[in-house]
Amino acid sequence: GRLNADNARFLLLAVLIVLYMLCGAAVFSAIELPTEREAKERWEERLENFTRRHNLSRAELRHFLREYEEASGAGIRVDDIRPRWDFTGAFYFVGTVVSTIGFGMTTPATVGGKIFLIFYGLIGCAGTILFFNLFLERLITVIAYIMKSCHERQLRRKGVLPHNGRRGSGTSEVDSLAGWKPSVYYVMLILCVASLIISCCASAMYTPIEGWSYFDSLYFCFVAFSTIGFGDLVSSQNIRYESQGLYRFGNFVFILMGVCCIYSLFNVISIVIKQSINWILKKLACKCCHRCQRRLFRSRRNVVMPGNVRSRRNISIETDGVNESDTDGRRLSEEMISMKDFLASNKVSLAIMQKQLSETANGYPRQMSSNSKQNGFSGGVGALAIMNNRLAETSVDR
């Protein structure tokens, strides 16, 4: 049962992710494809004008542009930028590796660098993910402590808890607060607000220093903090900045805090998504169960289902309600049942009979039930009295 539920949850999540990706692809294609076509037309027009003006063939020009693309991949740009592989640039690169951001503006070009990156990234990414998980645990602990303190303060204001902290009339409330945990929705809201504040503060720093618009800065913050790392906008790439050391330190702190908060937010959102999937599966299971029960009841024409079986006793979570009802129906409709079905349907009754036999054997007094008196069955002692009472219950059910 547990394995089937996990498989159902996995399959439903896979289907939802595929549908989500298809919808996203349709939206982005509708938004970005016209702009891409316009940019390609403008580029072809400029390329044609350039070849005519300088009397060059299209093949030679395209060969030159391919060589520039290779140089650009090695870190060469038209404008002056800082060296990619000095110690500062290399530290920025390994930061994007272990944080799984991977902007792509700097990549190893040598075979040795690529081999070292495989092993370095394997250990570095695993260690950083462990750090993010531990950070999330401590962050939730702090949030829970703060929210619990606020909750206790509200209870003290209402007079439920004493102000001196002693156990008085609010003992039950104090006991309930011992295992109190904040709602996942509150934690998600707090993380959303924290991520938004960090992104807004970081954007206020990037806008004047990098020369981006405020919206582009917010876009960079989300792409970087969520470790998507497209690489179209990358901070701290110019060769000179005003207050360069302070800016690079602030950039490092903002990226670290933003990645931690967004990573924690993603984990909390995944919990909410899991709860939603469980709710959907529960609804689907309920509908399927109702349909199966209807088919089962329609197919069994000889079975008379008593209306008071459900109200007469509660069915535990470990008991199959359909099998119990089915067995009771066959018993009341005078169909033959097996001993296994009889024992399964009368677990509670047999246990009561065993208890009553033990009490009567030890000489304990026994009270007469109102049902027995009303139906004319004598109380008696021993097994005969227990069987008479059982017959009385059966006659009442009928």
C-alpha positions as CSV (number, residue, x, y, z in Angstrom):
1,G,0.0,0.0,0.0
2,R,2.8,2.4,0.9
3,L,4.7,1.5,-2.2
4,N,1.7,2.0,-4.4
5,A,0.9,5.4,-2.9
6,D,4.5,6.5,-3.5
7,N,4.4,5.3,-7.1
8,A,1.1,7.1,-7.7
9,R,2.5,10.3,-6.2
10,F,5.6,10.0,-8.3
11,L,3.6,9.4,-11.5
12,L,1.2,12.2,-10.8
13,L,4.1,14.6,-10.1
14,A,5.9,13.5,-13.3
15,V,2.7,14.2,-15.3
16,L,2.2,17.6,-13.7
17,I,5.8,18.6,-14.4
18,V,5.5,17.5,-18.1
19,L,2.3,19.5,-18.4
20,Y,3.9,22.5,-16.6
21,M,6.8,22.3,-19.0
22,L,4.5,22.1,-22.1
23,C,2.6,25.2,-20.9
24,G,5.8,27.1,-20.2
25,A,7.2,26.2,-23.6
26,A,4.0,27.4,-25.3
27,V,4.0,30.7,-23.4
28,F,7.7,31.5,-24.0
29,S,7.5,30.5,-27.6
30,A,4.5,32.9,-28.1
31,I,6.4,35.7,-26.3
32,E,10.0,35.3,-27.5
33,L,9.7,33.8,-31.0
34,P,8.5,37.0,-32.8
35,T,11.4,39.0,-31.2
36,E,13.9,36.3,-32.3
37,R,12.7,36.5,-35.9
38,E,12.9,40.3,-36.0
39,A,16.4,40.2,-34.6
40,K,17.5,37.6,-37.2
41,E,16.0,39.7,-40.0
42,R,17.9,42.8,-38.8
43,W,21.1,40.8,-38.5
44,E,20.8,39.5,-42.0
45,E,20.2,43.0,-43.3
46,R,23.3,44.4,-41.5
47,L,25.4,41.5,-42.7
48,E,24.3,42.1,-46.3
49,N,25.1,45.8,-46.1
50,F,28.5,45.1,-44.5
51,T,29.6,42.7,-47.2
52,R,28.5,45.1,-50.0
53,R,30.2,48.1,-48.4
54,H,33.6,46.4,-47.8
55,N,33.4,44.1,-50.9
56,L,33.6,40.8,-48.9
57,S,32.0,37.5,-49.5
58,R,29.5,36.1,-47.1
59,A,31.6,33.0,-46.6
60,E,34.7,34.9,-45.5
61,L,32.7,37.1,-43.2
62,R,31.0,34.1,-41.6
63,H,34.3,32.4,-41.1
64,F,35.6,35.4,-39.3
65,L,32.6,35.6,-37.0
66,R,33.0,31.9,-36.1
67,E,36.6,32.6,-35.1
68,Y,35.3,35.5,-32.9
69,E,32.8,33.2,-31.3
70,E,35.6,30.8,-30.3
71,A,37.6,33.7,-28.9
72,S,34.5,34.8,-27.0
73,G,34.1,31.3,-25.5
74,A,37.7,31.6,-24.2
75,G,36.9,34.9,-22.5
76,I,37.9,37.4,-25.1
77,R,35.6,40.3,-25.5
78,V,35.5,43.5,-27.6
79,D,35.3,45.7,-24.5
80,D,37.9,45.6,-21.8
81,I,37.0,43.2,-19.0
82,R,38.9,41.9,-16.1
83,P,41.0,38.7,-16.6
84,R,38.8,35.6,-16.2
85,W,41.5,33.3,-14.7
86,D,43.3,35.5,-12.2
87,F,42.8,34.5,-8.6
88,T,39.7,36.7,-8.1
89,G,38.1,35.5,-11.3
90,A,38.9,31.9,-10.5
91,F,37.4,32.3,-7.1
92,Y,34.2,33.7,-8.6
93,F,34.2,30.8,-11.0
94,V,34.5,28.1,-8.3
95,G,31.7,29.9,-6.4
96,T,29.4,29.5,-9.4
97,V,30.4,25.8,-9.6
98,V,29.9,24.7,-6.0
99,S,26.6,26.8,-5.8
100,T,25.4,25.1,-9.0
101,I,24.7,28.5,-10.6
102,G,27.1,28.0,-13.5
103,F,26.7,31.3,-15.4
104,G,28.8,30.0,-18.3
105,M,30.8,33.2,-18.9
106,T,33.9,31.4,-17.7
107,T,34.5,27.7,-18.6
108,P,37.7,25.6,-18.5
109,A,39.3,25.3,-22.0
110,T,42.1,22.8,-21.2
111,V,41.7,19.0,-20.8
112,G,43.3,19.2,-17.3
113,G,40.9,21.9,-16.2
114,K,37.9,20.0,-17.4
115,I,39.0,16.8,-15.7
116,F,39.7,18.6,-12.5
117,L,36.3,20.3,-12.7
118,I,34.5,17.0,-12.7
119,F,36.0,15.8,-9.4
120,Y,36.1,19.3,-7.9
121,G,32.4,19.9,-8.7
122,L,31.3,16.4,-7.5
123,I,32.6,17.1,-4.0
124,G,31.9,20.8,-3.9
125,C,28.3,20.6,-5.1
126,A,27.6,17.8,-2.6
127,G,29.1,19.8,0.3
128,T,27.3,23.0,-0.7
129,I,23.9,21.2,-0.9
130,L,24.6,19.7,2.6
131,F,25.3,23.3,3.8
132,F,22.1,24.5,2.3
133,N,20.1,21.7,4.0
134,L,21.7,22.5,7.4
135,F,21.1,26.2,6.8
136,L,17.4,25.4,6.2
137,E,17.1,23.4,9.4
138,R,18.6,26.2,11.5
139,L,16.5,28.8,9.7
140,I,13.3,26.9,10.4
141,T,14.4,26.4,14.0
142,V,14.8,30.2,14.4
143,I,11.5,30.9,12.7
144,A,9.8,28.3,14.8
145,Y,11.3,29.8,18.0
146,I,10.2,33.4,17.0
147,M,6.7,32.3,16.0
148,K,6.3,30.2,19.2
149,S,7.4,33.2,21.3
150,C,4.9,35.4,19.6
151,H,2.2,32.8,20.1
152,E,3.0,32.5,23.8
153,R,2.9,36.3,24.1
154,Q,-0.6,36.4,22.5
155,L,-1.8,33.7,24.9
156,R,-0.4,35.7,27.9
157,R,-2.3,38.8,26.6
158,K,-5.5,36.8,26.5
159,G,-4.9,35.5,30.0
160,V,-4.6,31.9,29.1
161,L,-1.0,31.6,30.2
162,P,0.3,33.2,33.4
163,H,2.9,36.0,33.0
164,N,5.3,34.4,35.5
165,G,5.5,31.2,33.5
166,R,4.1,29.0,36.2
167,R,1.7,26.2,35.4
168,G,-1.8,27.2,36.4
169,S,-5.1,27.2,34.7
170,G,-3.4,27.1,31.3
171,T,-1.6,23.8,31.9
172,S,-3.2,22.3,28.8
173,E,-2.0,25.2,26.7
174,V,1.5,24.9,28.0
175,D,1.5,21.2,27.3
176,S,0.3,21.9,23.7
177,L,3.1,24.4,23.2
178,A,5.7,21.8,24.0
179,G,5.4,20.2,20.6
180,W,4.2,23.3,18.8
181,K,5.5,23.8,15.2
182,P,4.7,26.6,12.8
183,S,2.6,26.1,9.8
184,V,4.4,25.5,6.5
185,Y,2.5,28.3,5.0
186,Y,3.8,30.8,7.5
187,V,7.4,29.6,6.9
188,M,6.9,29.9,3.1
189,L,5.5,33.5,3.6
190,I,8.5,34.5,5.8
191,L,11.0,33.1,3.3
192,C,9.2,34.8,0.4
193,V,9.4,38.2,2.2
194,A,13.1,37.6,3.1
195,S,14.0,36.6,-0.5
196,L,12.2,39.7,-1.8
197,I,13.9,42.0,0.6
198,I,17.4,40.6,-0.3
199,S,16.6,40.8,-4.0
200,C,15.4,44.4,-3.7
201,C,18.5,45.5,-1.7
202,A,20.8,43.7,-4.1
203,S,19.1,45.3,-7.2
204,A,19.5,48.7,-5.6
205,M,23.3,48.0,-5.5
206,Y,23.5,46.5,-9.0
207,T,21.5,49.2,-10.8
208,P,24.0,52.1,-10.4
209,I,27.2,50.0,-10.4
210,E,26.5,47.7,-13.3
211,G,24.4,50.1,-15.3
212,W,21.4,47.8,-15.5
213,S,17.8,48.8,-15.2
214,Y,16.1,47.9,-11.9
215,F,14.0,45.3,-13.5
216,D,17.1,43.7,-15.1
217,S,18.7,43.7,-11.7
218,L,15.7,41.9,-10.2
219,Y,15.8,39.4,-13.1
220,F,19.5,38.8,-12.4
221,C,18.9,38.2,-8.7
222,F,16.2,35.6,-9.4
223,V,18.3,33.8,-12.0
224,A,21.4,33.8,-9.8
225,F,19.7,33.1,-6.4
226,S,17.7,30.2,-7.9
227,T,21.0,28.8,-9.3
228,I,19.5,28.8,-12.9
229,G,22.4,30.9,-14.1
230,F,21.7,31.8,-17.7
231,G,24.8,33.9,-18.0
232,D,23.2,36.7,-20.1
233,L,23.7,39.1,-17.1
234,V,26.7,38.5,-14.8
235,S,27.8,40.8,-12.0
236,S,31.3,41.9,-11.2
237,Q,32.7,41.5,-14.7
238,N,34.0,44.9,-15.5
239,I,37.7,45.6,-15.1
240,R,37.2,48.6,-12.7
241,Y,34.6,49.6,-10.3
242,E,34.2,52.4,-7.8
243,S,34.9,50.9,-4.3
244,Q,35.8,47.6,-6.1
245,G,36.7,45.6,-3.0
246,L,33.6,46.7,-1.1
247,Y,31.4,46.0,-4.1
248,R,32.8,42.5,-4.7
249,F,32.3,41.7,-1.0
250,G,28.7,42.9,-1.1
251,N,28.1,40.9,-4.3
252,F,29.4,37.7,-2.6
253,V,27.3,38.3,0.5
254,F,24.1,39.0,-1.4
255,I,24.5,36.0,-3.7
256,L,25.2,33.7,-0.6
257,M,22.2,35.0,1.3
258,G,20.0,34.9,-1.7
259,V,20.9,31.4,-2.7
260,C,20.3,30.2,0.8
261,C,16.9,31.8,1.1
262,I,15.7,30.8,-2.4
263,Y,16.9,27.2,-1.9
264,S,15.1,27.1,1.5
265,L,12.0,28.5,-0.2
266,F,12.1,25.9,-2.9
267,N,12.2,23.2,-0.3
268,V,9.2,24.6,1.5
269,I,7.3,25.0,-1.8
270,S,8.0,21.4,-2.6
271,I,6.3,20.4,0.7
272,V,3.2,22.4,-0.3
273,I,3.3,20.8,-3.7
274,K,3.5,17.3,-2.1
275,Q,0.5,18.1,0.1
276,S,-1.4,19.3,-3.0
277,I,-0.6,16.0,-4.8
278,N,-1.7,14.0,-1.7
279,W,-4.9,15.9,-1.7
280,I,-5.5,15.2,-5.4
281,L,-4.7,11.5,-5.0
282,K,-7.1,11.3,-2.0
283,K,-9.9,12.9,-4.0
284,L,-9.2,10.5,-6.9
285,A,-9.1,7.6,-4.6
286,C,-12.4,8.6,-3.0
287,K,-14.1,8.8,-6.3
288,C,-12.7,5.5,-7.4
289,C,-13.8,3.8,-4.2
290,H,-17.3,5.1,-4.5
291,R,-17.5,3.9,-8.1
292,C,-16.1,0.4,-7.1
293,Q,-18.5,0.2,-4.2
294,R,-21.5,1.1,-6.4
295,R,-20.5,-1.6,-8.9
296,L,-20.0,-4.1,-6.1
297,F,-23.4,-3.4,-4.6
298,R,-25.1,-3.6,-7.9
299,S,-23.5,-6.9,-8.8
300,R,-24.5,-8.6,-5.5
301,R,-28.3,-9.1,-5.9
302,N,-28.6,-11.8,-3.2
303,V,-27.0,-9.8,-0.5
304,V,-29.1,-7.8,1.9
305,M,-26.9,-5.0,3.5
306,P,-28.1,-4.0,6.9
307,G,-28.5,-0.3,7.4
308,N,-27.2,-0.3,11.0
309,V,-23.9,-2.2,10.5
310,R,-21.9,1.1,10.2
311,S,-23.6,2.7,13.1
312,R,-23.4,-0.3,15.3
313,R,-19.6,-0.3,15.6
314,N,-16.7,1.7,14.3
315,I,-14.3,0.3,11.7
316,S,-10.7,0.8,12.4
317,I,-8.2,1.9,9.8
318,E,-6.7,-1.6,9.8
319,T,-10.0,-3.2,9.0
320,D,-11.4,-3.7,5.5
321,G,-14.8,-2.2,5.7
322,V,-16.1,-3.7,2.5
323,N,-15.2,-7.3,3.5
324,E,-16.9,-6.8,6.9
325,S,-20.0,-5.4,5.4
326,D,-20.0,-8.1,2.7
327,T,-19.7,-10.9,5.3
328,D,-22.4,-9.4,7.5
329,G,-24.7,-9.2,4.5
330,R,-24.2,-12.8,3.6
331,R,-24.8,-13.8,7.2
332,L,-28.1,-11.9,7.4
333,S,-29.3,-13.2,4.0
334,E,-28.7,-16.8,5.2
335,E,-25.9,-17.5,2.7
336,M,-23.2,-19.9,3.7
337,I,-19.9,-18.3,4.6
338,S,-16.5,-19.8,5.4
339,M,-15.0,-20.0,8.9
340,K,-12.3,-17.5,7.8
341,D,-15.0,-15.0,6.9
342,F,-17.0,-15.6,10.0
343,L,-13.9,-15.1,12.3
344,A,-12.9,-12.0,10.3
345,S,-16.4,-10.4,10.7
346,N,-16.8,-11.3,14.4
347,K,-13.4,-10.3,15.8
348,V,-15.0,-7.8,18.3
349,S,-17.9,-10.1,19.2
350,L,-15.6,-13.1,19.9
351,A,-13.3,-11.0,22.0
352,I,-16.3,-9.8,24.1
353,M,-17.5,-13.4,24.4
354,Q,-14.0,-14.5,25.6
355,K,-14.0,-11.7,28.2
356,Q,-17.4,-12.6,29.4
357,L,-16.5,-16.3,29.7
358,S,-13.5,-15.3,31.8
359,E,-15.6,-13.1,34.1
360,T,-18.2,-15.7,34.6
361,A,-15.7,-18.4,35.2
362,N,-14.0,-16.3,37.9
363,G,-17.3,-15.5,39.5
364,Y,-17.5,-11.8,38.6
365,P,-21.0,-10.3,38.8
366,R,-22.5,-9.5,35.4
367,Q,-25.3,-7.0,34.6
368,M,-28.2,-7.8,32.5
369,S,-28.4,-5.8,29.3
370,S,-31.6,-3.9,28.4
371,N,-31.8,-5.6,25.1
372,S,-31.8,-9.0,26.7
373,K,-34.7,-8.0,29.0
374,Q,-36.7,-6.5,26.3
375,N,-36.4,-9.6,24.1
376,G,-37.2,-12.2,26.8
377,F,-33.8,-13.8,27.0
378,S,-32.9,-14.9,30.5
379,G,-29.6,-13.8,32.0
380,G,-28.3,-17.1,33.3
381,V,-24.6,-17.9,33.8
382,G,-21.8,-19.3,31.7
383,A,-21.6,-19.9,28.0
384,L,-25.4,-20.3,27.6
385,A,-26.1,-16.8,28.9
386,I,-23.4,-15.3,26.6
387,M,-24.9,-17.1,23.6
388,N,-28.4,-15.9,24.6
389,N,-27.2,-12.3,24.7
390,R,-25.5,-12.8,21.3
391,L,-28.8,-14.1,19.9
392,A,-30.6,-11.1,21.4
393,E,-28.2,-8.7,19.6
394,T,-28.7,-10.6,16.4
395,S,-32.5,-10.5,16.7
396,V,-32.3,-6.7,17.3
397,D,-30.1,-6.2,14.3
398,R,-32.6,-8.1,12.2
